[in-house]
Amino acid sequence: MKTLRKKAVVVFMTAALLLNTFLSAGCNSREVKDREEIQETTQQFIDAFSTGDISEVNQYVRGSISFYTYESDEEAVLMRIAGATEIKEFTEIEVSRRELKAKAKVKIRYIDIVEFCESVAYSNTKDEFFKAIDSYTDKKTANLTLNFVFDEDEGKWLIKEGSADNFVERFDKYYYISVVPAFDSSMEAHIREYMGDLAYGDFNQPEHILDLSYMRIFDECSIDDQAVNDAVKEFAKAYFYYISDHGYTLEPDPENPSHIILSGYVPSKTEILDYYASDERVIEMYMTKIRMASSVNRDIKPENVESAIASEIYLDLAKRIPDMSPEEYKLDIYLISANPETFEISLGTYDQNIIHITEDEVSIAGTVSLEQDFRCRQKAVEALYYAGEISQEKYDAYELALERDWKVLNGEGEIDTTRSVEWEGTSRHTNQAVNVVEEIPGWSDGELIYGYSDRDENGISLFYSKEPGWLNTAGYCIDDDGITVMMKYDHEFAEGTELIFDWYKDGKQIKDSVRVTIGLDGTTEFEFTLKDTEIDKYGTIEFRFWEDDHSHVIAYIELTKS
């Protein structure tokens, strides 16, 4: 019996040992398979992004993930970037079949979207983005942790939604990119249709962007007046009709697919500015002022007068544009949405207006000399009187006001804030500035003084600024020597004092930090000549005179031609 019992124990222990060995082998085999499935699922999850279909990605996710962008092409680019992620190695995989969960730690190489976008154009076609992504090599290395759950119904491991979201967040920064449609015959037809709509005054197109304030170059756009807005639309309509009527070409910028260059013709800049500088425009301005001042409506405010004047300008130009000479011009068109049905078009940029005229050019053309001012005021009063718009009494009152203002400006009366200045010039050059008047701006409290002149016979006018105790007055002389600016100072400069000056033409610096050393103690007069340079019509020449360290401007002079 003892022998039989011993044999039974041995058999039982042997069976238990075999069972345990069998179970251990089975568990190890299943864990190996789980690890393999987790690795495979991770790779499939990343690869699915390259399909551009988020539903393909969500096959490997418990739950669902998405990108924030509503633009399908932008999402496709972001998914392509995510799909370019490479798995370097799985550093750790933990599996718990009892709890039906697992964790994988993965070392990856991925595209940093910020650095990627810095290496490519912000706006691009989808195909160009794809090419850049596929050839991008400067990837970063990072550690990624993915949590898994085992789906018993489907019999497979799935990535938890939170882990999948963490992966997506590396790339879900759609504001770094802008996908635009490729320029093709369909795109060209769409742009031409849009330009045609503008030519016929259809500016109410929400799928496109045209800020009409870009067209308001003859007023400050500070007043939202319906009459001005309507007048600007007429002006814009005439302007775009001129472009369409004279023909144009459309070409994509090879450096930026979102940038389309329209090459064609616009109304002559010179003729537009000549109108703005004309007596006719100034007379109309004064007629408008007098009309409004004579109105029975005493609630008229200064901005109402400004709006009325601006409206007259835009409406008058709209009538004149069709007969103006053509001038070659390139207009920037930017595509800012990839939606093929309603893609947005933006005209102009922050540094290039739709209109080919700058604010400085408008300002110069609009500068009215005293002589022109009084002449046009006189003609405006007479025109209104003979048209029966003002009475004899009002006509006489305006005539008296003109006579009074003229006397004041010619020194026959006193005005606290202005004075006339006379200076013949230096021993070498005669001052050509006409009727120089100095004015203290109300906001300066006397710390800054402006000097102005009328236009001379060549259309040149002078402006200078000064502070008390330094510059007395300034002038200019344009002759065979070149353009000479002259200054007379109240301040006396000591021998050996070093000063510097700069020259600018049309806002661009042409001479920088030219040094001059005072050779005679007590010097108060200076003259400097810019050789081989002319002032273009509606152009400027500027001169800045500094103390040695460039910290203090002791004279600023500007010459303009109009």
C-alpha positions as CSV (number, residue, x, y, z in Angstrom):
1,M,0.0,0.0,0.0
2,K,2.8,2.4,0.9
3,T,4.4,1.7,-2.5
4,L,1.1,2.4,-4.3
5,R,0.6,5.7,-2.5
6,K,4.1,6.8,-3.3
7,K,3.5,6.0,-7.0
8,A,0.2,7.9,-6.9
9,V,1.9,11.0,-5.5
10,V,4.6,10.8,-8.1
11,V,2.1,10.5,-10.9
12,F,0.0,13.5,-9.5
13,M,3.1,15.7,-9.1
14,T,4.3,14.8,-12.6
15,A,0.9,15.7,-14.0
16,A,0.8,19.0,-12.1
17,L,4.3,19.9,-13.3
18,L,3.3,19.1,-16.9
19,L,0.1,21.2,-16.6
20,N,2.0,24.1,-15.1
21,T,4.6,23.9,-17.8
22,F,1.9,23.7,-20.5
23,L,0.1,26.7,-19.0
24,S,3.2,28.8,-18.7
25,A,4.1,28.0,-22.3
26,G,0.6,29.0,-23.3
27,C,0.7,32.3,-21.4
28,N,4.1,33.2,-22.9
29,S,2.8,32.5,-26.4
30,R,-0.2,34.6,-25.9
31,E,1.8,37.5,-24.5
32,V,4.2,37.3,-27.4
33,K,1.3,37.5,-29.7
34,D,-0.2,40.4,-27.8
35,R,3.1,42.3,-28.1
36,E,3.2,41.6,-31.8
37,E,-0.4,42.8,-32.3
38,I,0.3,46.0,-30.3
39,Q,3.4,46.8,-32.4
40,E,1.4,46.1,-35.6
41,T,-1.6,48.2,-34.5
42,T,0.8,51.1,-33.6
43,Q,2.3,51.0,-37.1
44,Q,-1.1,50.7,-38.8
45,F,-2.4,53.6,-36.7
46,I,0.4,55.9,-37.9
47,D,0.3,54.7,-41.5
48,A,-3.4,55.3,-41.7
49,F,-2.8,59.1,-41.4
50,S,-1.2,59.0,-44.8
51,T,-4.5,58.0,-46.4
52,G,-6.0,61.4,-45.5
53,D,-9.1,59.7,-44.3
54,I,-9.7,60.1,-40.5
55,S,-12.1,57.2,-40.5
56,E,-9.2,54.9,-41.5
57,V,-7.3,56.1,-38.5
58,N,-10.2,55.6,-36.1
59,Q,-10.3,51.8,-37.0
60,Y,-7.4,51.5,-34.5
61,V,-8.9,53.8,-31.8
62,R,-11.4,53.0,-29.0
63,G,-13.6,56.1,-29.6
64,S,-12.7,58.6,-32.3
65,I,-10.3,61.5,-33.0
66,S,-10.4,64.4,-35.3
67,F,-8.6,67.6,-36.3
68,Y,-9.9,71.1,-35.5
69,T,-9.7,72.4,-39.0
70,Y,-12.9,72.3,-41.2
71,E,-10.9,72.6,-44.4
72,S,-10.5,69.1,-45.9
73,D,-7.3,70.0,-47.7
74,E,-5.7,71.4,-44.6
75,E,-6.6,68.2,-42.7
76,A,-5.1,66.1,-45.5
77,V,-1.8,68.0,-45.2
78,L,-1.8,67.7,-41.4
79,M,-2.5,64.0,-41.7
80,R,0.3,63.5,-44.2
81,I,2.7,65.1,-41.7
82,A,1.5,62.8,-38.9
83,G,1.7,59.8,-41.3
84,A,5.4,60.7,-42.0
85,T,6.2,59.7,-38.4
86,E,8.8,56.8,-38.1
87,I,8.9,54.2,-35.3
88,K,12.5,53.9,-34.2
89,E,11.9,51.2,-31.5
90,F,9.5,50.0,-28.9
91,T,11.3,50.6,-25.6
92,E,8.7,48.9,-23.4
93,I,5.4,47.0,-23.8
94,E,3.3,46.1,-20.8
95,V,0.4,43.7,-21.2
96,S,-2.3,42.7,-18.7
97,R,-4.8,40.3,-20.2
98,R,-6.5,40.0,-16.9
99,E,-7.3,43.8,-17.0
100,L,-7.6,43.8,-20.8
101,K,-5.2,46.7,-21.1
102,A,-1.6,47.4,-22.3
103,K,0.9,50.2,-22.6
104,A,3.5,50.8,-25.3
105,K,6.4,53.2,-25.0
106,V,7.8,54.1,-28.4
107,K,10.7,56.1,-29.6
108,I,9.6,58.0,-32.8
109,R,11.0,60.4,-35.4
110,Y,8.4,63.0,-36.4
111,I,8.1,66.3,-38.3
112,D,7.9,69.3,-36.1
113,I,5.1,71.3,-37.8
114,V,6.4,74.7,-36.7
115,E,9.9,74.0,-38.1
116,F,8.4,72.4,-41.2
117,C,6.2,75.5,-41.9
118,E,9.2,77.7,-41.5
119,S,11.0,75.8,-44.2
120,V,8.2,76.1,-46.8
121,A,5.8,78.8,-48.0
122,Y,2.9,79.4,-45.6
123,S,0.5,79.2,-48.5
124,N,0.8,76.4,-51.0
125,T,-1.1,73.8,-53.0
126,K,-1.8,70.5,-51.5
127,D,0.5,68.7,-53.9
128,E,3.3,71.1,-53.1
129,F,2.8,70.5,-49.4
130,F,2.8,66.7,-50.0
131,K,6.1,66.9,-51.9
132,A,7.7,68.9,-49.2
133,I,6.5,66.5,-46.5
134,D,7.7,63.4,-48.4
135,S,11.2,64.9,-48.9
136,Y,11.5,66.4,-45.4
137,T,14.4,64.8,-43.5
138,D,15.0,67.1,-40.5
139,K,12.8,65.2,-38.1
140,K,12.9,65.3,-34.3
141,T,13.1,62.4,-31.9
142,A,10.6,61.9,-29.1
143,N,9.1,59.4,-26.8
144,L,5.5,58.4,-27.3
145,T,3.3,56.5,-24.8
146,L,0.2,54.7,-26.1
147,N,-2.4,53.1,-23.9
148,F,-4.4,50.2,-25.3
149,V,-7.5,48.3,-24.4
150,F,-8.5,44.8,-25.6
151,D,-11.9,44.8,-27.5
152,E,-13.3,41.4,-26.7
153,D,-16.1,41.8,-29.3
154,E,-13.7,42.5,-32.1
155,G,-10.9,40.4,-30.6
156,K,-8.2,43.0,-31.1
157,W,-6.2,45.7,-29.3
158,L,-7.3,49.3,-29.8
159,I,-5.5,52.6,-28.8
160,K,-7.3,54.6,-26.2
161,E,-8.8,57.9,-27.5
162,G,-6.8,60.0,-25.0
163,S,-3.5,58.5,-26.2
164,A,-4.5,58.9,-29.9
165,D,-5.4,62.6,-29.2
166,N,-2.0,63.2,-27.6
167,F,-0.3,62.0,-30.8
168,V,-2.6,64.1,-33.0
169,E,-1.9,67.3,-30.9
170,R,1.7,67.3,-32.1
171,F,0.4,68.1,-35.6
172,D,-3.0,69.7,-35.1
173,K,-1.9,73.3,-35.7
174,Y,-3.6,74.2,-38.9
175,Y,-3.0,77.9,-38.4
176,Y,0.6,77.4,-39.5
177,I,-0.5,76.4,-43.1
178,S,-2.8,77.6,-45.8
179,V,-3.7,75.3,-48.6
180,V,-4.7,77.1,-51.8
181,P,-6.0,75.7,-55.1
182,A,-3.6,75.2,-58.0
183,F,-3.7,77.8,-60.7
184,D,-5.2,76.3,-63.8
185,S,-7.7,77.2,-66.5
186,S,-10.6,76.8,-64.1
187,M,-9.0,79.1,-61.6
188,E,-8.1,81.7,-64.2
189,A,-11.7,81.7,-65.4
190,H,-12.9,82.2,-61.9
191,I,-10.6,85.2,-61.3
192,R,-11.6,86.7,-64.6
193,E,-15.3,86.3,-63.7
194,Y,-14.6,88.0,-60.4
195,M,-12.7,90.9,-62.0
196,G,-15.6,91.2,-64.5
197,D,-18.1,91.5,-61.5
198,L,-16.0,94.3,-60.0
199,A,-16.0,96.1,-63.4
200,Y,-19.8,96.2,-63.2
201,G,-19.9,97.3,-59.6
202,D,-20.7,94.0,-57.9
203,F,-18.7,94.3,-54.7
204,N,-21.0,92.3,-52.5
205,Q,-19.3,88.9,-52.9
206,P,-18.8,87.3,-49.5
207,E,-16.6,84.5,-50.9
208,H,-14.0,87.1,-52.0
209,I,-12.3,89.9,-50.1
210,L,-12.2,93.4,-51.4
211,D,-11.8,96.1,-48.8
212,L,-13.0,99.3,-50.5
213,S,-11.1,101.4,-48.0
214,Y,-8.0,100.5,-50.1
215,M,-9.6,102.6,-52.8
216,R,-10.2,105.6,-50.5
217,I,-6.9,107.4,-51.2
218,F,-8.3,110.9,-51.2
219,D,-9.8,110.9,-47.7
220,E,-8.8,109.5,-44.4
221,C,-11.5,106.8,-44.2
222,S,-12.3,108.0,-40.7
223,I,-15.9,108.7,-41.4
224,D,-18.4,106.0,-42.3
225,D,-20.6,108.1,-44.5
226,Q,-23.0,106.4,-47.0
227,A,-22.5,109.1,-49.6
228,V,-18.8,108.6,-49.5
229,N,-19.1,104.9,-49.6
230,D,-21.4,105.1,-52.7
231,A,-19.0,107.5,-54.4
232,V,-16.1,105.2,-53.7
233,K,-18.0,102.3,-55.3
234,E,-18.5,104.4,-58.5
235,F,-14.8,105.2,-58.5
236,A,-13.8,101.6,-57.9
237,K,-16.3,100.4,-60.6
238,A,-14.7,102.8,-63.2
239,Y,-11.2,101.8,-62.1
240,F,-11.8,98.0,-62.5
241,Y,-13.7,98.5,-65.7
242,Y,-10.7,100.3,-67.0
243,I,-8.5,97.3,-66.1
244,S,-10.8,94.8,-67.7
245,D,-11.4,96.9,-70.8
246,H,-7.7,97.3,-71.5
247,G,-6.9,93.6,-71.1
248,Y,-4.7,91.8,-68.6
249,T,-2.8,88.6,-68.1
250,L,-2.7,86.3,-65.0
251,E,0.4,84.4,-63.9
252,P,1.2,82.5,-60.7
253,D,4.2,83.6,-58.7
254,P,6.7,80.7,-59.0
255,E,7.9,81.3,-55.4
256,N,4.4,81.4,-53.9
257,P,1.5,79.5,-55.5
258,S,-1.1,81.5,-53.5
259,H,0.1,84.7,-55.2
260,I,-1.3,85.5,-58.7
261,I,0.1,88.5,-60.5
262,L,-2.3,90.5,-62.7
263,S,-0.3,92.4,-65.3
264,G,-2.3,95.0,-67.2
265,Y,-3.1,98.7,-67.4
266,V,-4.6,101.2,-65.0
267,P,-5.5,104.9,-65.5
268,S,-2.4,107.2,-65.5
269,K,-1.2,108.1,-62.1
270,T,0.0,111.5,-63.4
271,E,-3.4,112.4,-64.8
272,I,-5.2,111.4,-61.6
273,L,-2.8,113.5,-59.5
274,D,-2.9,116.4,-62.0
275,Y,-6.7,116.4,-61.5
276,Y,-6.2,116.4,-57.7
277,A,-3.8,119.3,-58.0
278,S,-5.9,121.3,-60.4
279,D,-7.7,124.6,-59.9
280,E,-10.9,122.9,-60.9
281,R,-10.7,120.5,-58.0
282,V,-9.8,123.2,-55.5
283,I,-12.6,125.5,-56.8
284,E,-15.1,122.6,-56.4
285,M,-13.9,122.0,-52.9
286,Y,-14.5,125.7,-51.9
287,M,-17.8,125.7,-53.6
288,T,-18.8,122.7,-51.5
289,K,-17.6,124.4,-48.3
290,I,-19.5,127.6,-49.1
291,R,-22.6,125.7,-50.0
292,M,-22.6,123.9,-46.7
293,A,-21.7,126.9,-44.7
294,S,-24.6,128.7,-46.3
295,S,-27.0,125.9,-45.6
296,V,-30.0,126.5,-43.4
297,N,-29.0,123.3,-41.5
298,R,-26.9,124.7,-38.7
299,D,-26.0,121.2,-37.3
300,I,-23.4,120.6,-40.0
301,K,-20.2,119.4,-38.5
302,P,-16.7,119.5,-40.0
303,E,-16.8,115.8,-40.9
304,N,-19.9,116.4,-42.9
305,V,-18.0,118.9,-45.0
306,E,-15.1,116.5,-45.4
307,S,-17.5,113.8,-46.5
308,A,-19.1,116.0,-49.1
309,I,-15.7,117.1,-50.5
310,A,-14.5,113.5,-50.7
311,S,-17.7,112.4,-52.5
312,E,-17.2,115.1,-55.1
313,I,-13.7,113.9,-55.7
314,Y,-14.5,110.2,-56.2
315,L,-17.5,110.9,-58.4
316,D,-15.6,113.4,-60.5
317,L,-12.7,110.9,-61.0
318,A,-15.2,108.1,-61.9
319,K,-16.3,110.3,-64.8
320,R,-12.8,111.1,-65.9
321,I,-11.1,107.7,-65.7
322,P,-12.4,106.3,-69.0
323,D,-10.6,109.0,-71.0
324,M,-7.3,108.8,-69.1
325,S,-4.1,107.4,-70.7
326,P,-3.2,103.8,-69.8
327,E,-0.2,103.0,-67.5
328,E,1.3,99.5,-67.0
329,Y,0.7,98.1,-63.5
330,K,0.9,94.8,-61.7
331,L,-1.8,94.0,-59.2
332,D,-1.4,91.3,-56.4
333,I,-4.1,88.7,-56.0
334,Y,-3.9,86.3,-53.1
335,L,-5.8,83.0,-52.9
336,I,-6.6,82.5,-49.2
337,S,-8.8,79.4,-49.3
338,A,-8.7,76.0,-51.0
339,N,-12.4,75.4,-51.2
340,P,-13.0,74.9,-55.0
341,E,-16.5,76.3,-54.9
342,T,-16.1,79.4,-52.9
343,F,-12.4,80.0,-52.5
344,E,-11.5,83.5,-51.3
345,I,-9.5,86.0,-53.3
346,S,-7.8,89.0,-51.6
347,L,-6.7,91.9,-53.7
348,G,-3.7,94.0,-52.6
349,T,-1.3,93.4,-49.7
350,Y,-0.3,95.3,-46.5
351,D,2.4,97.1,-48.5
352,Q,0.7,97.4,-51.9
353,N,-2.6,99.1,-52.3
354,I,-4.9,98.3,-55.2
355,I,-4.6,101.9,-56.3
356,H,-1.1,102.6,-57.7
357,I,-0.8,105.9,-55.9
358,T,0.7,106.5,-52.4
359,E,-0.5,108.7,-49.6
360,D,2.6,110.8,-49.9
361,E,1.9,111.4,-53.6
362,V,-1.7,112.4,-52.9
363,S,-0.5,114.7,-50.1
364,I,2.0,116.4,-52.4
365,A,-0.5,116.8,-55.2
366,G,-3.1,118.2,-52.8
367,T,-0.7,120.9,-51.5
368,V,-2.3,124.2,-52.4
369,S,-0.2,127.4,-52.6
370,L,-1.4,130.6,-51.1
371,E,-1.8,132.1,-54.5
372,Q,-3.8,129.1,-55.8
373,D,-5.8,129.0,-52.6
374,F,-6.9,132.7,-52.9
375,R,-7.5,132.4,-56.7
376,C,-9.7,129.4,-56.3
377,R,-11.6,130.8,-53.4
378,Q,-12.3,133.9,-55.4
379,K,-13.5,131.8,-58.4
380,A,-15.7,129.6,-56.2
381,V,-17.5,132.6,-54.7
382,E,-18.0,134.2,-58.1
383,A,-19.3,130.9,-59.6
384,L,-21.9,130.5,-56.8
385,Y,-22.9,134.1,-57.0
386,Y,-23.5,134.1,-60.8
387,A,-25.3,130.7,-60.5
388,G,-27.7,132.3,-58.0
389,E,-26.7,130.0,-55.2
390,I,-25.6,132.8,-52.9
391,S,-27.0,136.3,-52.4
392,Q,-25.3,139.6,-53.0
393,E,-24.9,140.0,-49.2
394,K,-23.1,136.7,-48.8
395,Y,-21.0,137.4,-51.9
396,D,-19.9,140.8,-50.4
397,A,-19.1,139.1,-47.0
398,Y,-16.9,136.4,-48.7
399,E,-15.1,139.2,-50.6
400,L,-14.3,141.0,-47.4
401,A,-13.1,137.8,-45.8
402,L,-10.8,137.2,-48.7
403,E,-9.4,140.7,-48.5
404,R,-8.8,140.4,-44.8
405,D,-7.0,137.0,-45.0
406,W,-4.8,138.2,-47.8
407,K,-3.7,141.3,-45.7
408,V,-2.9,139.1,-42.7
409,L,-0.8,136.7,-44.8
410,N,1.1,139.6,-46.2
411,G,1.9,141.1,-42.9
412,E,-0.7,143.7,-42.7
413,G,-2.4,142.3,-39.7
414,E,-1.4,140.2,-36.7
415,I,-1.8,136.5,-36.1
416,D,-0.2,135.0,-33.0
417,T,0.6,131.6,-34.5
418,T,2.1,132.6,-37.9
419,R,4.7,134.9,-39.3
420,S,6.2,135.7,-42.7
421,V,9.9,135.1,-43.2
422,E,12.3,136.7,-45.7
423,W,15.8,135.6,-46.4
424,E,17.8,136.3,-49.6
425,G,20.1,133.3,-49.1
426,T,23.8,132.8,-48.7
427,S,26.6,134.6,-50.5
428,R,26.8,131.8,-53.0
429,H,23.2,130.9,-53.6
430,T,20.0,132.9,-53.9
431,N,17.0,131.6,-51.9
432,Q,14.3,130.5,-54.3
433,A,11.6,129.8,-51.7
434,V,8.5,131.9,-52.3
435,N,6.4,133.5,-49.6
436,V,7.8,131.6,-46.6
437,V,5.4,131.5,-43.6
438,E,6.1,129.9,-40.2
439,E,3.4,128.4,-38.1
440,I,3.2,127.1,-34.6
441,P,1.0,124.0,-34.5
442,G,-1.5,124.2,-31.7
443,W,-0.4,120.9,-30.3
444,S,3.3,121.8,-30.0
445,D,3.1,124.6,-27.3
446,G,5.7,126.5,-29.2
447,E,8.3,123.8,-28.9
448,L,8.2,123.0,-32.7
449,I,7.7,125.4,-35.5
450,Y,6.9,124.6,-39.2
451,G,7.9,126.7,-42.2
452,Y,6.1,126.5,-45.5
453,S,6.6,128.2,-48.9
454,D,4.4,128.6,-51.9
455,R,5.3,126.7,-55.1
456,D,7.9,128.5,-57.3
457,E,7.7,128.7,-61.1
458,N,9.0,125.2,-61.4
459,G,6.4,123.7,-59.0
460,I,8.9,123.4,-56.1
461,S,7.7,124.1,-52.5
462,L,9.6,124.1,-49.2
463,F,8.8,122.7,-45.8
464,Y,11.0,122.8,-42.8
465,S,10.7,122.2,-39.0
466,K,12.7,123.8,-36.3
467,E,12.8,124.3,-32.6
468,P,13.4,127.7,-30.8
469,G,17.0,128.7,-30.2
470,W,18.4,126.6,-33.1
471,L,17.4,127.1,-36.7
472,N,16.2,130.5,-37.7
473,T,15.0,129.8,-41.3
474,A,15.8,127.7,-44.3
475,G,15.8,127.9,-48.1
476,Y,16.8,126.2,-51.3
477,C,18.4,126.9,-54.7
478,I,18.1,124.6,-57.7
479,D,20.5,125.4,-60.5
480,D,23.3,123.8,-62.6
481,D,25.2,122.9,-59.4
482,G,22.4,120.7,-58.2
483,I,19.9,120.9,-55.4
484,T,21.2,123.1,-52.6
485,V,19.5,123.5,-49.2
486,M,20.5,126.5,-47.0
487,M,20.1,127.1,-43.3
488,K,20.5,130.2,-41.1
489,Y,20.8,129.5,-37.4
490,D,20.3,131.5,-34.2
491,H,22.6,129.1,-32.5
492,E,26.3,129.7,-33.1
493,F,28.5,126.7,-33.7
494,A,32.0,126.5,-32.3
495,E,35.1,125.6,-34.4
496,G,35.7,121.9,-34.6
497,T,32.1,120.9,-33.9
498,E,31.2,117.8,-35.9
499,L,27.7,117.4,-37.5
500,I,26.2,114.9,-39.9
501,F,23.5,115.0,-42.5
502,D,21.4,112.5,-44.6
503,W,19.7,112.9,-48.0
504,Y,16.5,111.1,-49.0
505,K,14.7,110.9,-52.4
506,D,11.1,109.9,-52.5
507,G,11.4,108.4,-49.0
508,K,14.5,106.3,-49.7
509,Q,17.9,107.2,-48.2
510,I,20.5,108.0,-50.8
511,K,23.2,109.5,-48.6
512,D,23.8,108.4,-45.1
513,S,25.7,110.1,-42.2
514,V,27.8,112.5,-44.2
515,R,30.2,114.3,-41.8
516,V,31.0,118.0,-41.7
517,T,33.4,119.8,-39.3
518,I,32.8,123.4,-38.4
519,G,35.9,125.4,-39.6
520,L,35.1,128.8,-38.2
521,D,34.0,129.7,-34.7
522,G,30.6,131.4,-34.5
523,T,29.3,129.8,-37.8
524,T,25.5,130.3,-38.3
525,E,25.0,129.6,-42.0
526,F,25.2,126.4,-43.9
527,E,24.6,125.2,-47.5
528,F,24.8,121.7,-48.8
529,T,24.4,120.6,-52.5
530,L,23.1,117.3,-53.8
531,K,24.5,116.9,-57.3
532,D,23.2,115.0,-60.3
533,T,19.7,114.6,-58.8
534,E,16.3,116.0,-59.9
535,I,13.0,116.1,-58.1
536,D,10.4,114.1,-60.0
537,K,6.9,115.4,-60.4
538,Y,5.0,114.6,-57.2
539,G,8.4,113.6,-55.7
540,T,10.4,114.7,-52.7
541,I,13.9,115.5,-51.6
542,E,14.5,115.4,-47.8
543,F,17.5,116.7,-45.8
544,R,18.2,115.9,-42.1
545,F,20.9,117.7,-40.2
546,W,22.0,116.1,-36.9
547,E,24.3,116.6,-34.0
548,D,27.2,114.2,-34.1
549,D,25.6,111.3,-32.2
550,H,22.5,111.1,-34.4
551,S,20.4,111.9,-31.3
552,H,19.2,115.4,-32.1
553,V,17.8,116.7,-35.4
554,I,18.8,120.3,-35.7
555,A,17.0,120.8,-39.1
556,Y,14.6,119.0,-41.3
557,I,14.0,120.2,-44.8
558,E,11.7,118.8,-47.5
559,L,11.3,119.9,-51.1
560,T,8.4,118.7,-53.1
561,K,7.5,119.1,-56.8
562,S,3.9,119.3,-57.9
